């Protein structure tokens, strides 16, 4: 089945054609590690995780790179504000980031390069740009000369004047043109600094991704992904640096951008203070429910986050898990994988996850009517979204509670009665639990339970 993706560069949906059918290469912009990620930051992590899963199901090799920005003004300011070292802040934030992404069932990328460990590659690329006349040194800075690139702005589809008017362009006397952007800059005393041909300093944000993408994916690769807010200036500048340094027609062939996460129609952001961190959301909801909520609208459309939405997705997951458990889908999945054509058609059409989720619910309904095929398709298709893998979904949130231990003891007694063929005793235990609102779910993997 052909995979169609909306390419921001061409402004149309296109059939994906790999540069090399034996190896697909994908880059996505990762976090700047100065604070916990919020739900808006989590959306691309989940969406592009599904994209990579789709690619892995089709191509023999996929290399997925998602960077970590660990040198940035925000990091410096936050470390000073908290009175801790920059290294401590970065290590702490990266650990929290990985904890959050694991809870959201996001698979780790193949490569997760940190910017500070690729300074040599950045310096080398900046040198190439200077040698080719696309960059210049001035007062300890190195800047990219936007005027030297004829089709600058092609990704965003705006003229240079429009882009300057809509962006916060730094005014500086050492710039030849107001739109020129920094590749290298001096560091203040006490801040991270590296030696370079232009003096001690640190890289600009845009050159980081260009250098790391080239290091792991080559001069040209298949897909570059990120949030809508990165189109300009970040991705526009990445393209300029990479193409000019490498003399290529493209940096990436396909550019994918997810829409904003909003709260009451307004973009979720730390600057507006209307954000919910993933850690906060996880204190109230299960990670899989948050993941499903993030997939409940098309990735290019705005996504309005609410507590009620996550509660609703947990109810949907309850239904899907129940259909899988009651139809012994765990046993069926050991057979050959069987994918539903409608589900796969939805995902293949620019990752239409809302339509794919609708089909999952239809399969669950069919499975509950006794369809063995639908039960197998339900579990097989859910794997493409990394759902329905929790063997303890219906277990109490507090596994150490006295109630949980007592219920588990009752289940063990029921299992013993069944093994002894004392079905009357087993039924009595089941009915006693049912009277307390505890529903038992028997499967080949054992007996799980939920509160009805």
For each residue, the residues with C-beta under 8 A, 3 or more apart:
1: 344 345 348
2: 15 16 348
3: 15 16 54 55 58 348
4: 13 14 15 16 348 349 350
5: 13 14 16 223 254 256 350 351
6: 12 13 14 256 300 350
7: 10 11 12 13 14 253 254 255 256
8: 11 155 231 255 256 257
9: 154 155 253 254 255
10: 7 14
11: 7 8 157
12: 6 7
13: 4 5 6 7 350
14: 4 5 6 7 10 254
15: 2 3 4
16: 2 3 4 5 222 254
17:
18: 21 23 24 59 222
19: 25 220 221 222 253
20: 23 24
21: 18 59
22: 59 60 61
23: 18 20 59 60 61 62 63
24: 18 20 55 59 61 62 63 222 223
25: 19 62 63 65 217 218 221 222 223
26: 48 51 52 55 62 63 64 65 217 221 222 223 224 225
27: 65 66 67 209 213 216 217 221 223 224 225 252
28: 44 48 64 65 66 109 224 225 226
29: 44 66 67 209 225 226 227 230 234
30: 66 67 68 69 112
31: 37 41 68 69 93 97
32: 69 70 72 74 75
33: 68 69 70 75 89 90 93 94 97
34: 72 74 75 77 78 79 89 93
35: 74 78 93 270
36: 93 96 97 100 277 278 279
37: 31 41 42 45 97 100 277 278
38: 41 42 268 270 275 276 277 278
39: 42 43 261 268 275 276 277 278 281 290 294 305
40: 43 227 260 261 267 268 269 275
41: 31 37 38 44 45 278
42: 37 38 39 45 46 100 101 104 278 290 294
43: 39 40 46 47 227 258 261 294 299 303
44: 28 29 41 47 48 225 226 227 258
45: 37 41 42 48 49 66 101 104 106
46: 42 43 49 50 104 106 291 294 295
47: 43 44 50 51 258 294 295 299 351 353
48: 26 28 44 45 51 52 225 256 258
49: 45 46 52 53 106 107 386
50: 46 47 53 54 295 347 351 353 384 385 386
51: 26 47 48 54 55 223 225 256 351
52: 26 48 49 55 56 62 64 107 109
53: 49 50 56 57 107 384 385 386
54: 3 50 51 57 58 347 348 351 384
55: 3 24 26 51 52 58 59 62
56: 52 53 59 62
57: 53 54 384
58: 3 54 55
59: 18 21 22 23 24 55 56 62
60: 22 23
61: 22 23 24
62: 23 24 25 26 52 55 56 59 110
63: 23 24 25 26 110 111 216 217
64: 26 28 52 109 110 111
65: 25 26 27 28 109 110 111 112 113 212 213 216 217
66: 27 28 29 30 45 109 111 112
67: 27 29 30 112 113 114 115 208 209 212
68: 30 31 33 94 97 112 113 114 115
69: 30 31 32 33 72 115 205 208
70: 32 33 75 90 94 114 115 116
71: 75 115 116 192 202 203 208
72: 32 34 69 75 76 205
73: 76 77
74: 32 34 35 77 78
75: 32 33 34 70 71 72 78 79 86 89 90
76: 72 73 79 80 86 191 192
77: 34 73 74 80 81
78: 34 35 74 75 81 82 89
79: 34 75 76 82 84 85 86 88 89
80: 76 77 83
81: 77 78
82: 78 79 89
83: 80
84: 79 88 89
85: 79 88 89
86: 75 76 79 89 90 191 192
87: 90 91
88: 79 84 85 91 92
89: 33 34 75 78 79 82 84 85 86 92 93
90: 33 70 75 86 87 93 94
91: 87 88 94 95
92: 88 89 95 96
93: 31 33 34 35 36 89 90 96 97
94: 33 68 70 90 91 97 98
95: 91 92 98 99
96: 36 92 93 99 100 279
97: 31 33 36 37 68 93 94 100 101
98: 94 95 101 102
99: 95 96 102 103 279
100: 36 37 42 96 97 103 104 278 279 282
101: 42 45 97 98 104 106 108
102: 98 99 105 106 287
103: 99 100 278 282 287
104: 42 45 46 100 101 278 287 290 291 294
105: 102 287 288 291 386 387 389
106: 45 46 49 101 102 291 386
107: 49 52 53 386
108: 101 112
109: 28 52 64 65 66 112
110: 62 63 64 65
111: 63 64 65 66 216
112: 30 65 66 67 68 108 109
113: 65 67 68 117 118 212 215 216
114: 67 68 70 117 118
115: 67 68 69 70 71 118 119 122 203 208 212
116: 70 71 119 192
117: 113 114
118: 113 114 115 121 122 208 211 212 215
119: 115 116 122 123 194 203
120: 123 124
121: 118 124 125 211 212 214 215
122: 115 118 119 125 126 184 203 207 208 211
123: 119 120 126 127 184 194 196 197 203
124: 120 121 127 128 211
125: 121 122 128 129 207 210 211 214 241 245
126: 122 123 129 130 135 142 183 184 196 203 207
127: 123 124 130 131 197
128: 124 125 131 132 245 246
129: 125 126 132 134 135 144 183 241 244 245
130: 126 127 133 134 135 136 137 142
131: 127 128
132: 128 129 244 245 247
133: 130 145 148
134: 129 130 144 145 148 149 240 244 245
135: 126 129 130 142 143 144 145 183
136: 130 142 143 145 176
137: 130 140 141 142 198
138: 141 142 143 174 175 176
139: 174
140: 137 185 186 198 199 201
141: 137 138 172 174 182 184 185 186 198 201
142: 126 130 135 136 137 138 182 183 184 185 198
143: 135 136 138 174 175 176 180 181 182 183
144: 129 134 135 180 181 182 183 237 240 241 244
145: 133 134 135 136 148 149 176 177 180
146: 149 152 160 177 179 180 181 240
147: 176 177 179
148: 133 134 145 244
149: 134 145 146 152 240 243 244
150:
151: 154
152: 146 149 160 236 240
153: 156 157 158 159 160 163 232 236
154: 9 151 157 239
155: 8 9 231 232 235 236 239 255
156: 153 163 231 232 236
157: 11 153 154
158: 153 162 163 166 232
159: 153 162 163
160: 146 152 153 163 164 179
161: 164 165
162: 158 159 165 166
163: 153 156 158 159 160 166 167 179 232 233 236
164: 160 161 167 169 178 179
165: 161 162
166: 158 162 163 232
167: 163 164 232 233
168:
169: 164 178 179
170: 175 182
171: 175 178
172: 141 175
173:
174: 138 139 141 143
175: 138 143 170 171 172 178 180
176: 136 138 143 145 147 180
177: 145 146 147 180
178: 164 169 171 175
179: 146 147 160 163 164 169
180: 143 144 145 146 175 176 177
181: 143 144 146 204 206 233 237
182: 141 142 143 144 170 185 204
183: 126 129 135 142 143 144 203 204 206 207 241
184: 122 123 126 141 142 196 198 201 202 203 204 207
185: 140 141 142 182 201 202 204
186: 140 141 199 200 201
187: 191 192 193 200 201 202
188: 191
189:
190:
191: 76 86 187 188 202
192: 71 76 86 116 187 202
193: 187 200 201 202
194: 119 123 200 201 202
195: 200
196: 123 126 184 199 200 201
197: 123 127
198: 137 140 141 142 184 201
199: 140 186 196
200: 186 187 193 194 195 196
201: 140 141 184 185 186 187 193 194 196 198
202: 71 184 185 187 191 192 193 194
203: 71 115 119 122 123 126 183 184 207 208 211
204: 181 182 183 184 185 207 208
205: 69 72 208 209 234
206: 181 183 209 210 233 234 237 238 241
207: 122 125 126 183 184 203 204 210 211 241
208: 67 69 71 115 118 122 203 204 205 211 212
209: 27 29 67 205 206 212 213 234 238
210: 125 206 207 213 214 238 241 242 245 251
211: 118 121 122 124 125 203 207 208 214 215
212: 65 67 113 115 118 121 208 209 215 216
213: 27 65 209 210 216 217 221 224 238 242 251 252
214: 121 125 210 211 217 218 219 242 245 246
215: 113 118 121 211 212
216: 27 63 65 111 113 212 213
217: 25 26 27 63 65 213 214 221
218: 25 214 221
219: 214 242 246 248
220: 19 246 248 249 250 251 252 253
221: 19 25 26 27 213 217 218 224 251 252 253
222: 16 18 19 24 25 26 252 253 254
223: 5 24 25 26 27 51 252 253 254 255 256
224: 26 27 28 213 221 235 238 251 252 254 255 256
225: 26 27 28 29 44 48 51 255 256 257 258
226: 28 29 44 230 234 235 256 257 258
227: 29 40 43 44 230 257 258 260
228: 231 257 258 259 260
229: 260
230: 29 226 227 234 235 257
231: 8 155 156 228 234 235 236 257
232: 153 155 156 158 163 166 167 235 236
233: 163 167 181 206 236 237
234: 29 205 206 209 226 230 231 237 238
235: 155 224 226 230 231 232 238 239 255
236: 152 153 155 156 163 231 232 233 239 240
237: 144 181 206 233 234 240 241
238: 206 209 210 213 224 234 235 241 242 251
239: 154 155 235 236 242 243 251
240: 134 144 146 149 152 236 237 243 244
241: 125 129 144 183 206 207 210 237 238 244 245
242: 210 213 214 219 238 239 245 246 248 251
243: 149 239 240 246 247 248 249 250 251
244: 129 132 134 144 148 149 240 241 247
245: 125 128 129 132 134 210 214 241 242
246: 128 214 219 220 242 243
247: 132 243 244
248: 219 220 242 243 251
249: 220 243
250: 220 243 253
251: 210 213 220 221 224 238 239 242 243 248
252: 27 213 220 221 222 223 224 255
253: 7 9 19 220 221 222 223 250
254: 5 7 9 14 16 222 223 224
255: 7 8 9 155 223 224 225 235 252
256: 5 6 7 8 48 51 223 224 225 226
257: 8 225 226 227 228 230 231 300
258: 43 44 47 48 225 226 227 228 299 300
259: 228 298 299 300 301 302 303
260: 40 227 228 229 267 268 302 303
261: 39 40 43 267 268 302 303 304 305
262: 265 266 267 268 302 303 304 305
263: 266 268 274 275 276 304 305 306
264: 274 304
265: 262 304
266: 262 263 272 274
267: 40 260 261 262 272
268: 38 39 40 260 261 262 263 272 274 275 276 305
269: 40 272 274 275
270: 35 38 273 275
271:
272: 266 267 268 269 275
273: 270
274: 263 264 266 268 269
275: 38 39 40 263 268 269 270 272
276: 38 39 263 268 280 281 305
277: 36 37 38 39 280 281
278: 36 37 38 39 41 42 100 103 104 281 282 290
279: 36 96 99 100 282 283
280: 276 277 283 284
281: 39 276 277 278 284 285 290 310
282: 100 103 278 279 285 286 287 290
283: 279 280
284: 280 281 307 310
285: 281 282 289 290 310 311 314
286: 282 289 290 314 317
287: 102 103 104 105 282 290 291
288: 105 291 292 317 387 390 393
289: 285 286 292 293 310 311 313 314 317
290: 39 42 104 278 281 282 285 286 287 293 294 310 313
291: 46 104 105 106 287 288 294 295 386 387
292: 288 289 295 296 313 316 317 357 385 387
293: 289 290 296 305 309 310 312 313
294: 39 42 43 46 47 104 290 291 303
295: 46 47 50 291 292 353 354 357 385
296: 292 293 303 309 313 353 354 357
297: 301 302 303 353 354
298: 259 301 350 351 352 353 354
299: 43 47 258 259 351 353
300: 6 257 258 259 350
301: 259 297 298
302: 259 260 261 262 297
303: 43 259 260 261 262 294 296 297
304: 261 262 263 264 265 309
305: 39 261 262 263 268 276 293 309
306: 263 309 310
307: 284 310 311
308: 311 312
309: 293 296 304 305 306 312 313
310: 281 284 285 289 290 293 306 307 313 314
311: 285 289 307 308 314 315
312: 293 308 309 315 316
313: 289 290 292 293 296 309 310 316 317
314: 285 286 289 310 311 317 318
315: 311 312 318 319
316: 292 312 313 319 320 357 361
317: 286 288 289 292 313 314 320 321 387 388 393
318: 314 315 321 322 393 394 450
319: 315 316 322 323 361 364
320: 316 317 323 324 360 361 364 378 382 387 388
321: 317 318 324 325 388 390 393 394
322: 318 319 325 326 364 441 450
323: 319 320 326 327 329 363 364 365 367 368 375 378
324: 320 321 327 329 330 364 367 375 378 379 382 388
325: 321 322 328 329 330 394 441 443 448
326: 322 323 367 368 441 443
327: 323 324 332 367 368 372 375
328: 325 331 332 375 443 444
329: 323 324 325 332 333 367 375 376 378 379
330: 324 325 333 334 379 443 444 445
331: 328 334 443 444
332: 327 328 329 335 372 375 376 379
333: 329 330 337 376 379 380
334: 330 331
335: 332 338 376
336:
337: 333 380 383
338: 335 373 376 377 380
339: 343 344 377 380 381 384
340: 343 344 359 363 377 380 381
341: 344 345
342: 345 346 359
343: 339 340 346 347 356 359 360 363 377 381 384
344: 1 339 340 341 347 348 381 384
345: 1 341 342 348 349
346: 342 343 349 352 353 355 356 358 359
347: 50 54 343 344 351 352 353 356 384
348: 1 2 3 4 54 344 345
349: 4 345 346 352 355
350: 4 5 6 13 298 300
351: 5 47 50 51 54 298 299 347
352: 298 346 347 349 355 356
353: 47 50 295 296 297 298 299 346 347 356 357 385
354: 295 296 297 298 357 358
355: 346 349 352 358 359
356: 343 346 347 352 353 359 360 381 384 385
357: 292 295 296 316 353 354 360 361 385
358: 346 354 355 361 362
359: 340 342 343 346 355 356 362 363 381
360: 320 343 356 357 363 364 378 381 382 385 387
361: 316 319 320 357 358 364 365
362: 358 359 365 366
363: 323 340 343 359 360 366 367 374 375 377 378 381
364: 319 320 322 323 324 360 361 367 368 374 378
365: 323 361 362 368 369
366: 362 363 369 371 374
367: 323 324 326 327 329 363 364 370 371 374 375 378
368: 323 326 327 364 365
369: 365 366
370: 367
371: 366 367 374 375
372: 327 332 375 376
373: 338 376 377
374: 363 364 366 367 371 377 378
375: 323 324 327 328 329 332 363 367 371 372 378 379
376: 329 332 333 335 338 372 373 379 380
377: 338 339 340 343 363 373 374 380 381
378: 320 323 324 329 360 363 364 367 374 375 381 382 388
379: 324 329 330 332 333 375 376 382 383 388
380: 333 337 338 339 340 376 377 383
381: 339 340 343 344 356 359 360 363 377 378 384 385
382: 320 324 360 378 379 385 387 388
383: 337 379 380 386 387 388 389
384: 50 53 54 57 339 343 344 347 356 381
385: 50 53 292 295 353 356 357 360 381 382
386: 49 50 53 105 106 107 291 383 389
387: 105 288 291 292 317 320 360 382 383
388: 317 320 321 324 378 379 382 383
389: 105 383 386
390: 288 321 393
391: 445 448
392: 395 448
393: 288 317 318 321 390 448
394: 318 321 325 441 448 449 450
395: 392 399 404 448 449
396: 399 401 403 404 407 451
397:
398: 401 404
399: 395 396 404
400: 404 405
401: 396 398 404 405
402: 405 406
403: 396 406 407
404: 395 396 398 399 400 401 407 408
405: 400 401 402 408 409
406: 402 403 409 410
407: 396 403 404 410 411 433 438 449
408: 404 405 411 412
409: 405 406 412 413
410: 406 407 413 414 429 432 433
411: 407 408 414 415 429 440 447 449
412: 408 409 415 416
413: 409 410 416 417 429
414: 410 411 417 418 425 426 429 430 440 447
415: 411 412 418 419 447
416: 412 413 419 420
417: 413 414 420 422 423 425 426 429
418: 414 415 421 422 423 426
419: 415 416
420: 416 417
421: 418
422: 417 418 425 426
423: 417 418 426 427
424: 427 428
425: 414 417 422 428 429
426: 414 417 418 422 423 429 430
427: 423 424 430 431
428: 424 425 431 432
429: 410 411 413 414 417 425 426 432 433
430: 414 426 427 433 434 440
431: 427 428 434 435
432: 410 428 429 435 436
433: 407 410 429 430 436 438 439 440 449
434: 430 431 437 438 439 440 452
435: 431 432
436: 432 433
437: 434 451 452
438: 407 433 434 449 450 451 452
439: 433 434 449 450 451 452
440: 411 414 430 433 434 447 448 449
441: 322 325 326 394 447 448 449 450
442: 447
443: 325 326 328 330 331 446 447 448
444: 328 330 331
445: 330 391
446: 443
447: 411 414 415 440 441 442 443
448: 325 391 392 393 394 395 440 441 443
449: 394 395 407 411 433 438 439 440 441
450: 318 322 394 438 439 441
451: 396 437 438 439
452: 434 437 438 439
